[in-house]
Amino acid sequence: MKNQQTFEREKADDNGNNRVATPNTHIVINTNRLWYGEDSTVSAFIATAYDEQGNRVDSMNGYFVEPKTDYDRAKIEGDDKAIMYGSYNIVPKKKGQRFEWYVDNVPGRTGIAIHGGVDSTDTSGCLLPAEKFIHDSNSDNYTTIGTQKKKKELFDFFNRYGKNGIKINIGL
């Protein structure tokens, strides 16, 4: 019997979301929080696809911009802070006619998505992928560059290699 996550993963592949999946592969994303601004946090990430023997198949990298990091408030539902560091699954969920990608089982939080945006005002704890970012020294915050392009690249990567799961490890 298939669980809901498996069913949604297969439906996301069948829904025409970009590329054909490579069977028997999974993805591990490792992030490292690099900069902490007044209202935003920047992480570097590397997403690596592995085959069923654990061999590296492909990889990509980029940045995530999140809201300000405050670990005392990171587990409060609806708070606009970066999520708590830890390991989570990334799962597809239907949004309208398409599937979007969400960070699953975040302690105290729901609806943590990976989506496009410019800066921390475009997110309430979600991850905004970016090719580059700019530090505004006047406000000590960060804005993204190339977020739509990086989001598409990341989602294509998920669709191609995430057939057997996607795990994200969010560092400090």
N, C-alpha and C positions, 0 to 999 in steps of 0.2 A: 504494500500500500504506500502510495506517495504522500509525503507530507506537503503542506501548503507551500513551503519555500521551494521545494523541488518542482511542484506544479507551476508556480509563478516563474521560476527560472526557465523552464521549458517553454512556457507561453511567451516569455520575453524573446527567446530565440526564434520562435515561430511567428512573431508579430512583425517581422521585417525590420527589426531594430538593427540596422546597419549591416554588420558582417555575419557570415556563417560561422558558427561555433566550431572550435577545434575540440574534438572529443577527448575525454580523459585528462583534461588539464584543469589546474586551479591557480588562483592568484593570491599572492601575499603582498600587501602594501605595508611598507615600513615608513613611518613619518618621524621627523625629528623637529620639535619646536625650536626655532632658531631665534626669533625676535618677538618681544612682548611690548606692544605699544599701549598707549593710553586707552584706546578703544578696540584694538585689534591684535591678533596673534598671527604670525607667519610660520608655517612648517614647510620643510622640504620633504618630498616623498619620492620613493622609488617603488614602482609596481613591477613585480616579477612573476612571470607565468612559469609554472612547472608542469612537467608531464607526470604520469603516475609512478615513475621510478624516482622522482625527485630531481630530475635534470632540468636545468634552466632552459626554457624554450624561447623566451622573449622578455624584454623589459622596456619600461618607459619611465620618465621622471617629470617632475614639475613641482609646483608649490600649492599649498592650501592657505587661504586666508580665512580666519575665523574671528569671532568676537574676542573681546578681552578675556584673558585667562584669570579665573578666580576659583581655585579649587574648593574653597569653602561654599561656593554657590553653584558649582558645576553639576550637582545632582538635583537641582530644583527645577521641576517642570515649568516650562514657559519662560525660564530665565534666559537672558540674552548673553550668556557667557559660553566660552569654549567648553566642549565636553571634557569629561574626566579622562586622563590618560588610561590606557588599557588596550585590550584586544577585543575586537568586535567583528561580527559578520556583516557583510554588505549584501543586501538582498534587493531584488527588484519588486516594485509594487506598482500596480496599475494606477495611472493618473490620467484621466480622460481616455483617449484612444491609445496612449503610449505607456510604456513602463519607465519609471524613474528609479533611481538607486538611493537606498536609505541605509544608514548605519543602524544596525539592529541591536536591541537589548542594552542600550546605554542606561546605566543606573539612574533612575529617577527621571528619565527623559524619553520622549517619543517624537517621531516626525523629524529626526535629524537626517536631512537629505544632503546629497551632493548636487549642487546646482550652480548656475552662472550668477554673476553679480560683480559689482565694482569694488565695494569695500564692506567693512563690518556692519554698516547700516542696512545692507541687503540680506542679512542673515540673523537668525536668532539661535545660534549654536551650530548651524550647518557648516559644511565645508565648501568653500568656493575655490575650484581649481583654477590655476593660472600658469601661463608660460613664464611670466615675470611679475615683479611687483615693484612699486615705488614707495619709498619712505618719505613721508611729508614731515620734515623736521619741525615745522611750525606747530603741528598738532600731535606729533609723535604717533602717527597712524600709518597704515599701509593700504594701498589700493592695488588692484590687480591690472594686469595687461594680458590680453589674449585669453580671457576666461572662456569665451564661447568655443574657441578653437581647441583649447586644452580639455574642456568638458567633452567635446565630441570625440577627441582622441582617446580620452579615458573611458568613455562609454563604449566606444568601438572595441577597446581592449577588453573590457568586461564581457561584452557579447562574444568576442572571439575566443577568449581563454578561460572564462569563469564558469564553465559548464559544471565543474565539480566543486564550486564554492569560491568565495572571495573573502579573505580575512584582512582586516586592517589593524595594525599595531600602532597606536598613537603614543609617541614618546613624550617625555617631559618637555 
